[in-house]
Amino acid sequence: MMISVLLFVLVLRIGLFAASFWGIPIWIVAATGSAAILTWRYLVLKKSPLDVLKKTPWHIFVFAFSMYMMIYGLHHAGLTRLLATGLQPLLSENMMHSTIAMGALVTVLSNLFNNHPALMVSTLTITHMDLQPAHLQTAYMASIIGSDIGSLILPIGTLATLIWLHILKINHIKFHWREYIRITFVTILPTVLATLFLLYGWLRLFY
């Protein structure tokens, strides 16, 4: 059973990369994969898809949607243009500044607004800056590091963490935010910095 699930996830991941290569919208692959696993779940486990709707933590998704709306509103209010104006001189100086500045910015924004809206802000900010190709690519990759790793410092940083905490709660497993943050400050912060410096070192080999 577990091997079948892992193989399905692997095929879905490959499908996402293939769809990107052939220009197929990502949502088509995601929707097809979701329909396939719900069908498999119904045929093998005899569980209705309605069961998923009942157990889904909708309040978390409403929170995420509200963060997107807030960020998009701030974008139209001039946030991204303000960030672009302030960051462009720094990011244009050298690749080290591009790496650390964007990685730190997205890490902070991710822990304030969630990582997906934060990555949207950084992408919109970068597109408003006239950067050299090397600095542009560095800023993009540093943003991804900040949104994927740096976002783990606070529970609010990722939907996965919020859902994990929700699962712990419904199973009556106590896990306080204070304990979570105490661990992540010791582990995640050094990991983010080390990854950003490794990114800088790797890029220096090619530029």
QUIZI-V452603 format. One line per field, one symbol per residue. ss: DSSP state (H for helix, E for strand, L for the rest). psi: psi as a letter, one per 30 degrees, with the letter a starting at -180 (. if undefined). A space follows every 50 residues. Layout:
ss=???
psi=???
This chain:
ss=LHHHHHHHHHHHHHHHHHHHHHLLLHHHHHHHHHHHHHHHHHHHHLLLLH HHHHHLLHHHHHHHHHHHHHHHHHHHLLHHHHHHHHHHHHHHHLHHHHHH HHHHHHHHHHHHHLHHHHHHHHHHHHHLLLLLHHHHHHHHHHHHHHHHLH HHLLHHHLHHHHHHHHHHHHLLLLLLHHHHHHHHHHHHHHHHHHHHHHHH HHHHLLL
psi=eeeeeeeeeeeeeeeeeeeeeggkkefeeeeeeeeeeeeeeeeefhkkff eeeefkifeeeeeeeeeeeeeeeeeffgeeeeeeeefeeeffelfeeeee eeeeeeeeeefefleeeeeeeeeeeefgkilleeeeeeeeeeeeeeeeef ffekffekeeeeeeeeeeefghjkjkeeeeeeeeeeeeeeeeeeeeeeee eeefff.
